[in-house]
Amino acid sequence: MKLGIMQPYFFPYIGYWQLLNAVDKYVIYDDVNFIKNGWINRNRILIAGAAQWFTLPLWQASPFKRINEIEITPELKLKTKLLKTLDMAYHKAPFFKPVFELFEQTLAQGSNLSECLSFSIRQIAQYLDIQTEIILSSSLEKDNTL
């Protein structure tokens, strides 16, 4: 059996999906410390040919909290702005509609960062027809003895 493990990212790069597709079981490593200014809650898109950051807004995020303890900012205005930015930048792109719907569904997934990201990873894996079993590390029983 092949096992893959990685932190959850906000709409990750192609290598993430290649790893997920290459293993039998995949663990979303969500009970480790949050990395500020990393890829966990942000990514880049092209706007007029230039890379621009887009960020999932978080509430009191800290590297002293675990990913599964971080909450998404409840402000609807910020999520709406993010959706409008993506729509403006990509509405003419092939496959825009189904991918945009995945994005909308992800943003509607409540307030916990880990739940939101794991939802998006599962939904995108399904869209890409990746059959790998996906598990949250925070749901696993651990024996931390040495």
C-alpha positions as a Markdown table, in Angstrom:
| # | Residue | x | y | z |
|---|---|---|---|---|
| 1 | Met | 0.0 | 0.0 | 0.0 |
| 2 | Lys | 1.2 | 3.5 | -0.9 |
| 3 | Leu | 0.5 | 6.3 | 1.6 |
| 4 | Gly | 0.8 | 10.0 | 0.9 |
| 5 | Ile | 0.6 | 12.8 | 3.5 |
| 6 | Met | 0.6 | 16.6 | 3.1 |
| 7 | Gln | -0.8 | 19.7 | 4.7 |
| 8 | Pro | -4.0 | 21.0 | 3.1 |
| 9 | Tyr | -3.6 | 23.9 | 0.7 |
| 10 | Phe | -6.1 | 26.3 | -0.8 |
| 11 | Phe | -6.6 | 25.1 | -4.3 |
| 12 | Pro | -3.2 | 23.4 | -4.5 |
| 13 | Tyr | -0.7 | 23.0 | -7.4 |
| 14 | Ile | -0.7 | 20.1 | -9.9 |
| 15 | Gly | 1.9 | 18.1 | -8.0 |
| 16 | Tyr | -0.5 | 17.9 | -5.0 |
| 17 | Trp | -3.0 | 16.1 | -7.3 |
| 18 | Gln | -0.4 | 13.9 | -8.9 |
| 19 | Leu | 0.6 | 12.7 | -5.4 |
| 20 | Leu | -3.0 | 12.2 | -4.4 |
| 21 | Asn | -3.6 | 10.2 | -7.6 |
| 22 | Ala | -0.4 | 8.1 | -7.1 |
| 23 | Val | -1.2 | 6.7 | -3.6 |
| 24 | Asp | -3.8 | 4.3 | -2.2 |
| 25 | Lys | -4.5 | 6.4 | 1.0 |
| 26 | Tyr | -3.9 | 10.1 | 1.5 |
| 27 | Val | -3.7 | 11.8 | 4.8 |
| 28 | Ile | -4.5 | 15.5 | 5.0 |
| 29 | Tyr | -2.1 | 16.6 | 7.7 |
| 30 | Asp | -4.3 | 19.1 | 9.6 |
| 31 | Asp | -3.2 | 18.8 | 13.2 |
| 32 | Val | 0.1 | 20.5 | 12.8 |
| 33 | Asn | 0.9 | 24.2 | 13.3 |
| 34 | Phe | -0.4 | 26.7 | 10.8 |
| 35 | Ile | 2.2 | 28.3 | 8.6 |
| 36 | Lys | 1.6 | 32.0 | 8.2 |
| 37 | Asn | 2.3 | 33.4 | 4.7 |
| 38 | Gly | 2.3 | 29.9 | 3.3 |
| 39 | Trp | 0.0 | 28.2 | 0.8 |
| 40 | Ile | -2.5 | 26.8 | 3.4 |
| 41 | Asn | -4.9 | 29.7 | 2.9 |
| 42 | Arg | -3.7 | 31.5 | -0.1 |
| 43 | Asn | -2.7 | 31.0 | -3.7 |
| 44 | Arg | -2.0 | 33.0 | -6.9 |
| 45 | Ile | -4.0 | 33.7 | -10.0 |
| 46 | Leu | -3.2 | 35.6 | -13.2 |
| 47 | Ile | -4.9 | 38.9 | -13.6 |
| 48 | Ala | -4.0 | 40.7 | -16.9 |
| 49 | Gly | -1.0 | 38.3 | -17.2 |
| 50 | Ala | 0.5 | 39.1 | -13.8 |
| 51 | Ala | 0.4 | 36.9 | -10.8 |
| 52 | Gln | -1.7 | 38.2 | -7.9 |
| 53 | Trp | -2.3 | 36.7 | -4.5 |
| 54 | Phe | -5.8 | 35.7 | -3.4 |
| 55 | Thr | -6.3 | 34.8 | 0.2 |
| 56 | Leu | -8.9 | 33.0 | 2.2 |
| 57 | Pro | -9.4 | 35.4 | 5.1 |
| 58 | Leu | -8.8 | 33.9 | 8.5 |
| 59 | Trp | -9.8 | 34.9 | 12.0 |
| 60 | Gln | -6.9 | 35.2 | 14.5 |
| 61 | Ala | -4.6 | 32.9 | 12.6 |
| 62 | Ser | -1.3 | 32.1 | 14.4 |
| 63 | Pro | 1.6 | 29.8 | 14.0 |
| 64 | Phe | 0.9 | 28.7 | 17.6 |
| 65 | Lys | -2.4 | 27.2 | 16.5 |
| 66 | Arg | -2.9 | 24.0 | 14.5 |
| 67 | Ile | -4.5 | 24.1 | 11.1 |
| 68 | Asn | -7.7 | 22.4 | 12.4 |
| 69 | Glu | -8.0 | 25.1 | 15.1 |
| 70 | Ile | -8.1 | 28.1 | 12.7 |
| 71 | Glu | -11.4 | 29.7 | 11.8 |
| 72 | Ile | -12.2 | 31.5 | 8.5 |
| 73 | Thr | -13.4 | 35.1 | 8.8 |
| 74 | Pro | -17.2 | 35.1 | 8.7 |
| 75 | Glu | -17.4 | 38.4 | 6.7 |
| 76 | Leu | -19.4 | 37.6 | 3.6 |
| 77 | Lys | -18.0 | 40.8 | 1.9 |
| 78 | Leu | -14.5 | 39.3 | 1.8 |
| 79 | Lys | -15.7 | 36.0 | 0.3 |
| 80 | Thr | -17.9 | 37.9 | -2.3 |
| 81 | Lys | -14.9 | 40.0 | -3.3 |
| 82 | Leu | -12.8 | 36.8 | -3.8 |
| 83 | Leu | -15.5 | 35.3 | -6.0 |
| 84 | Lys | -15.8 | 38.5 | -8.1 |
| 85 | Thr | -12.1 | 38.6 | -8.6 |
| 86 | Leu | -12.0 | 35.0 | -9.8 |
| 87 | Asp | -15.0 | 35.6 | -12.0 |
| 88 | Met | -13.5 | 38.7 | -13.6 |
| 89 | Ala | -10.1 | 37.0 | -14.2 |
| 90 | Tyr | -11.4 | 33.6 | -15.6 |
| 91 | His | -15.0 | 33.8 | -16.7 |
| 92 | Lys | -13.9 | 33.1 | -20.4 |
| 93 | Ala | -11.7 | 30.2 | -19.5 |
| 94 | Pro | -12.6 | 26.7 | -20.5 |
| 95 | Phe | -14.3 | 24.7 | -17.7 |
| 96 | Phe | -14.8 | 27.9 | -15.8 |
| 97 | Lys | -18.4 | 27.2 | -14.7 |
| 98 | Pro | -17.8 | 23.8 | -13.0 |
| 99 | Val | -14.6 | 24.9 | -11.3 |
| 100 | Phe | -16.1 | 28.2 | -10.2 |
| 101 | Glu | -19.0 | 26.2 | -8.6 |
| 102 | Leu | -16.4 | 24.1 | -6.7 |
| 103 | Phe | -14.9 | 27.3 | -5.5 |
| 104 | Glu | -18.3 | 28.7 | -4.4 |
| 105 | Gln | -19.1 | 25.5 | -2.6 |
| 106 | Thr | -15.7 | 25.6 | -0.8 |
| 107 | Leu | -16.3 | 29.1 | 0.5 |
| 108 | Ala | -19.7 | 28.1 | 1.7 |
| 109 | Gln | -18.3 | 25.3 | 3.9 |
| 110 | Gly | -18.6 | 26.8 | 7.3 |
| 111 | Ser | -16.0 | 28.4 | 9.4 |
| 112 | Asn | -13.3 | 25.9 | 10.1 |
| 113 | Leu | -10.2 | 26.1 | 7.9 |
| 114 | Ser | -9.4 | 22.4 | 8.0 |
| 115 | Glu | -13.0 | 21.4 | 7.2 |
| 116 | Cys | -13.2 | 23.9 | 4.3 |
| 117 | Leu | -9.9 | 22.8 | 2.8 |
| 118 | Ser | -10.6 | 19.1 | 3.2 |
| 119 | Phe | -14.0 | 19.6 | 1.5 |
| 120 | Ser | -12.4 | 21.3 | -1.4 |
| 121 | Ile | -9.7 | 18.6 | -1.8 |
| 122 | Arg | -12.3 | 15.9 | -1.7 |
| 123 | Gln | -14.6 | 17.7 | -4.2 |
| 124 | Ile | -11.7 | 18.5 | -6.6 |
| 125 | Ala | -10.5 | 14.9 | -6.4 |
| 126 | Gln | -14.0 | 13.7 | -7.3 |
| 127 | Tyr | -14.1 | 16.2 | -10.2 |
| 128 | Leu | -10.7 | 14.8 | -11.4 |
| 129 | Asp | -11.9 | 11.2 | -10.9 |
| 130 | Ile | -9.2 | 10.5 | -8.3 |
| 131 | Gln | -10.4 | 7.5 | -6.3 |
| 132 | Thr | -7.8 | 7.7 | -3.5 |
| 133 | Glu | -9.2 | 7.3 | 0.1 |
| 134 | Ile | -8.7 | 10.6 | 1.9 |
| 135 | Ile | -8.3 | 10.8 | 5.7 |
| 136 | Leu | -7.8 | 13.7 | 8.1 |
| 137 | Ser | -4.8 | 13.3 | 10.4 |
| 138 | Ser | -6.8 | 14.9 | 13.2 |
| 139 | Ser | -9.3 | 12.0 | 13.0 |
| 140 | Leu | -6.6 | 9.3 | 13.6 |
| 141 | Glu | -5.9 | 7.9 | 17.0 |
| 142 | Lys | -2.3 | 8.5 | 17.9 |
| 143 | Asp | 0.1 | 6.9 | 20.3 |
| 144 | Asn | 2.7 | 9.6 | 21.1 |
| 145 | Thr | 4.9 | 7.5 | 23.3 |
| 146 | Leu | 8.5 | 6.9 | 22.4 |
